[in-house]
């Protein structure tokens, strides 16, 4: 018998069944409500912040950004001291100065590699900081670390002002950091100089 043969006054409910006129309309919420929002595991709805927990958050989100004095201290250990010695030595003996300059450059490249591969150069191990990708919170890789070392040339050629950017920049980044999309964070255990120069 078809639904329409039930007689006049019969009505069809949301569950698809037909009821006689005397039957009261069902109350309460429907047995099934269509879900709203994106499906589980899918992309967020338009306008969802990328930093929303569960989506787009880096696996190891950066911690507290390092203040300029800590950055300056690690830089002095990694680069400045040797280059000052090389400059002074070159005034007394061009040959000795050239050798020390080469050593300083090699040490700088090595520290750049450490910065990329482990997040910590010798200086950063001593002061307790780490350089990481601002997007992932992870080390950027040895090759990118060396590229970051050479990107510091831009910080230098503008009278060293690039190194002062962390004093006022919101992310406390140098120009090299902005180019390589890195940040320097604190909270790492501090090491002695002897431990810091040991291969990781």
Secondary structure as a PSIPRED ss2 file (coil, helix, strand):
# PSIPRED VFORMAT (PSIPRED V4.0)

   1 X C   1.000  0.000  0.000
   2 X C   1.000  0.000  0.000
   3 X H   0.000  1.000  0.000
   4 X H   0.000  1.000  0.000
   5 X H   0.000  1.000  0.000
   6 X H   0.000  1.000  0.000
   7 X C   1.000  0.000  0.000
   8 X C   1.000  0.000  0.000
   9 X C   1.000  0.000  0.000
  10 X C   1.000  0.000  0.000
  11 X E   0.000  0.000  1.000
  12 X E   0.000  0.000  1.000
  13 X C   1.000  0.000  0.000
  14 X C   1.000  0.000  0.000
  15 X C   1.000  0.000  0.000
  16 X C   1.000  0.000  0.000
  17 X C   1.000  0.000  0.000
  18 X E   0.000  0.000  1.000
  19 X E   0.000  0.000  1.000
  20 X C   1.000  0.000  0.000
  21 X C   1.000  0.000  0.000
  22 X C   1.000  0.000  0.000
  23 X C   1.000  0.000  0.000
  24 X C   1.000  0.000  0.000
  25 X C   1.000  0.000  0.000
  26 X C   1.000  0.000  0.000
  27 X C   1.000  0.000  0.000
  28 X C   1.000  0.000  0.000
  29 X C   1.000  0.000  0.000
  30 X C   1.000  0.000  0.000
  31 X C   1.000  0.000  0.000
  32 X C   1.000  0.000  0.000
  33 X C   1.000  0.000  0.000
  34 X C   1.000  0.000  0.000
  35 X C   1.000  0.000  0.000
  36 X C   1.000  0.000  0.000
  37 X C   1.000  0.000  0.000
  38 X C   1.000  0.000  0.000
  39 X C   1.000  0.000  0.000
  40 X C   1.000  0.000  0.000
  41 X C   1.000  0.000  0.000
  42 X C   1.000  0.000  0.000
  43 X C   1.000  0.000  0.000
  44 X C   1.000  0.000  0.000
  45 X C   1.000  0.000  0.000
  46 X C   1.000  0.000  0.000
  47 X C   1.000  0.000  0.000
  48 X C   1.000  0.000  0.000
  49 X C   1.000  0.000  0.000
  50 X C   1.000  0.000  0.000
  51 X C   1.000  0.000  0.000
  52 X C   1.000  0.000  0.000
  53 X C   1.000  0.000  0.000
  54 X C   1.000  0.000  0.000
  55 X C   1.000  0.000  0.000
  56 X C   1.000  0.000  0.000
  57 X C   1.000  0.000  0.000
  58 X C   1.000  0.000  0.000
  59 X C   1.000  0.000  0.000
  60 X C   1.000  0.000  0.000
  61 X C   1.000  0.000  0.000
  62 X C   1.000  0.000  0.000
  63 X C   1.000  0.000  0.000
  64 X C   1.000  0.000  0.000
  65 X E   0.000  0.000  1.000
  66 X C   1.000  0.000  0.000
  67 X C   1.000  0.000  0.000
  68 X H   0.000  1.000  0.000
  69 X H   0.000  1.000  0.000
  70 X H   0.000  1.000  0.000
  71 X H   0.000  1.000  0.000
  72 X H   0.000  1.000  0.000
  73 X H   0.000  1.000  0.000
  74 X H   0.000  1.000  0.000
  75 X H   0.000  1.000  0.000
  76 X H   0.000  1.000  0.000
  77 X H   0.000  1.000  0.000
  78 X H   0.000  1.000  0.000
  79 X H   0.000  1.000  0.000
  80 X H   0.000  1.000  0.000
  81 X H   0.000  1.000  0.000
  82 X H   0.000  1.000  0.000
  83 X H   0.000  1.000  0.000
  84 X H   0.000  1.000  0.000
  85 X H   0.000  1.000  0.000
  86 X H   0.000  1.000  0.000
  87 X H   0.000  1.000  0.000
  88 X H   0.000  1.000  0.000
  89 X H   0.000  1.000  0.000
  90 X H   0.000  1.000  0.000
  91 X H   0.000  1.000  0.000
  92 X H   0.000  1.000  0.000
  93 X C   1.000  0.000  0.000
  94 X H   0.000  1.000  0.000
  95 X H   0.000  1.000  0.000
  96 X H   0.000  1.000  0.000
  97 X H   0.000  1.000  0.000
  98 X H   0.000  1.000  0.000
  99 X H   0.000  1.000  0.000
 100 X H   0.000  1.000  0.000
 101 X H   0.000  1.000  0.000
 102 X H   0.000  1.000  0.000
 103 X H   0.000  1.000  0.000
 104 X H   0.000  1.000  0.000
 105 X H   0.000  1.000  0.000
 106 X H   0.000  1.000  0.000
 107 X H   0.000  1.000  0.000
 108 X H   0.000  1.000  0.000
 109 X H   0.000  1.000  0.000
 110 X H   0.000  1.000  0.000
 111 X H   0.000  1.000  0.000
 112 X H   0.000  1.000  0.000
 113 X H   0.000  1.000  0.000
 114 X H   0.000  1.000  0.000
 115 X H   0.000  1.000  0.000
 116 X H   0.000  1.000  0.000
 117 X H   0.000  1.000  0.000
 118 X C   1.000  0.000  0.000
 119 X C   1.000  0.000  0.000
 120 X C   1.000  0.000  0.000
 121 X C   1.000  0.000  0.000
 122 X H   0.000  1.000  0.000
 123 X H   0.000  1.000  0.000
 124 X H   0.000  1.000  0.000
 125 X H   0.000  1.000  0.000
 126 X H   0.000  1.000  0.000
 127 X H   0.000  1.000  0.000
 128 X C   1.000  0.000  0.000
 129 X E   0.000  0.000  1.000
 130 X E   0.000  0.000  1.000
 131 X E   0.000  0.000  1.000
 132 X E   0.000  0.000  1.000
 133 X E   0.000  0.000  1.000
 134 X C   1.000  0.000  0.000
 135 X C   1.000  0.000  0.000
 136 X C   1.000  0.000  0.000
 137 X C   1.000  0.000  0.000
 138 X C   1.000  0.000  0.000
 139 X C   1.000  0.000  0.000
 140 X C   1.000  0.000  0.000
 141 X C   1.000  0.000  0.000
 142 X H   0.000  1.000  0.000
 143 X H   0.000  1.000  0.000
 144 X H   0.000  1.000  0.000
 145 X H   0.000  1.000  0.000
 146 X H   0.000  1.000  0.000
 147 X H   0.000  1.000  0.000
 148 X H   0.000  1.000  0.000
 149 X H   0.000  1.000  0.000
 150 X H   0.000  1.000  0.000
 151 X H   0.000  1.000  0.000
 152 X H   0.000  1.000  0.000
 153 X H   0.000  1.000  0.000
 154 X H   0.000  1.000  0.000
 155 X H   0.000  1.000  0.000
 156 X H   0.000  1.000  0.000
 157 X H   0.000  1.000  0.000
 158 X C   1.000  0.000  0.000
 159 X C   1.000  0.000  0.000
 160 X C   1.000  0.000  0.000
 161 X H   0.000  1.000  0.000
 162 X H   0.000  1.000  0.000
 163 X H   0.000  1.000  0.000
 164 X H   0.000  1.000  0.000
 165 X H   0.000  1.000  0.000
 166 X H   0.000  1.000  0.000
 167 X H   0.000  1.000  0.000
 168 X C   1.000  0.000  0.000
 169 X C   1.000  0.000  0.000
 170 X C   1.000  0.000  0.000
 171 X C   1.000  0.000  0.000
 172 X C   1.000  0.000  0.000
 173 X C   1.000  0.000  0.000
 174 X C   1.000  0.000  0.000
 175 X H   0.000  1.000  0.000
 176 X H   0.000  1.000  0.000
 177 X H   0.000  1.000  0.000
 178 X H   0.000  1.000  0.000
 179 X H   0.000  1.000  0.000
 180 X H   0.000  1.000  0.000
 181 X C   1.000  0.000  0.000
 182 X E   0.000  0.000  1.000
 183 X E   0.000  0.000  1.000
 184 X E   0.000  0.000  1.000
 185 X E   0.000  0.000  1.000
 186 X E   0.000  0.000  1.000
 187 X C   1.000  0.000  0.000
 188 X C   1.000  0.000  0.000
 189 X C   1.000  0.000  0.000
 190 X C   1.000  0.000  0.000
 191 X C   1.000  0.000  0.000
 192 X C   1.000  0.000  0.000
 193 X H   0.000  1.000  0.000
 194 X H   0.000  1.000  0.000
 195 X H   0.000  1.000  0.000
 196 X H   0.000  1.000  0.000
 197 X C   1.000  0.000  0.000
 198 X C   1.000  0.000  0.000
 199 X C   1.000  0.000  0.000
 200 X C   1.000  0.000  0.000
